[in-house]
Structure formats: C-alpha cells, structure tokens
C-alpha cells in the first residue's frame, strides 16, 4: 500500500476479508469532516421550584457513557465509464450492510467499527463519487492491537498513543497486576492458567470474585479509563489481562 495514499482499509468481521478503497477500487477519501460527534447518553431531572435542571447523566455509571456516532466518508475516483458499475457492484457484494472495521491511512493505530452502507453514487463521465456511510458506528475508535498482541512500532503514535501490552503474570499466594490508564473504559478478559491453589480469586473494589481456569469476564471490573487500575489476586495461578483500548 502506498504510504502517501488517502484511503481506508476495510475488514469485514464476519469473514475476515480485507479491502483497501484505493488499492482495490481506486477510490480516495475526499472529505475532512468524516467523523461525527459522539452522542453522549444524558439524563436531566426537573425539580419544581428550582432553577435549572439537575444533571444525573453519570450518576449510575460514574463516568461518561456514549451511545453512537455517525461516520460519512466521501470516496471518489476515476475509471473507464464502462467499469463503474462493476466497481460499485464489487463494493456492494463485499461490504454493503456488513459490520466492518475501518482503518484510515492517516490514523493507522485505530479502527472504527459499524455497519456500512454505500449511498448516493453518482458519476460524470469517468469520475465517480459516493458516500461510505456508517450511521450507527461505535462511539470509540479501537486500538488495532489488543493488550495480548505483540506491540508494533509502525502504527504507534508516540505523542498520543498508550502502550497497553500486558504480559502473563505468575501469582504465588497473592499478587497484583496494574493495568495502565487509557481513554476508553472496557471490561477485560482475565485469562487464568496453571492454577494450583484450591481457590483463585480477584479482590476488587471491596468484593471477591472467584476465577476459574480459562477466560473470566466480570462486568463490575473496568480498565483502560482515565486512571491506572490495580487488580489484586489471592491464590496461585498465572493470569493475563486481555482487553482492547480505544479513544474518542
């Protein structure tokens, strides 16, 4: 792929097929305002006799919660007049209405996720354009690498990126794992192996959670938010904290 290109890598989640708008279809990104604003979940209470409204948007979760955001990528290119129908058909056959991951050439350490649609195709002789729309995209863009994957230098941004790689940790009797802060709170998978004690548990926020061999997800445990999170374990086993970070 040309490092100076202005296209989008598209990965179809259901089958793993990967396409690039410029390399595969000759279509470049033509607009700058393709990322819509995140839609925050808000709630206000009106109290009679009181000026203003009471904002209770973060009372239940203790943090900001976002519902969705809209993405609209204006793509265009030049083809022989008789080839345009085949180009659009290829895109519709492969990505239309499918949940995809979209990685921009100018932001390669993240991907956006949502169901994509091809809208408003038009052409004037050999030049054609349309909108690749994701009206209900996830509000956060996700790290291309999870905490369990080897860290790659190439896509990493040293000014804005956060290294989240976590190694397996041997816990003997008791111990802890510190998960670094980030931008997107997420529920991690706690992978337990080599368990040799009768009970192996996580102690978090005043509660005990017994863990079994394999993958464990505890909805009350969130990592990757604004602060480092310390996970304390009691027992003897090997643990790895697996999650995918993100950013608004």
LINUR-V996296 format. One record per helix or strand of 2 or more residues. SS is the DSSP state (helix for helix, strand for strand). FROM is the first residue (numbers start at 1). LEN is the number of residues. Records with the same first field share a line. If there is no record, write none. Layout:
SS->FROM-LEN + FROM-LEN
//
This chain:
strand->8-5 + 18-3 + 28-2 + 39-2 + 44-3 + 53-3 + 66-13 + 99-6 + 110-6 + 117-8 + 127-11 + 141-3 + 169-3 + 174-6 + 189-5 + 201-4 + 207-4 + 214-4 + 229-6 + 237-6 + 246-2
helix->21-5 + 81-15
//
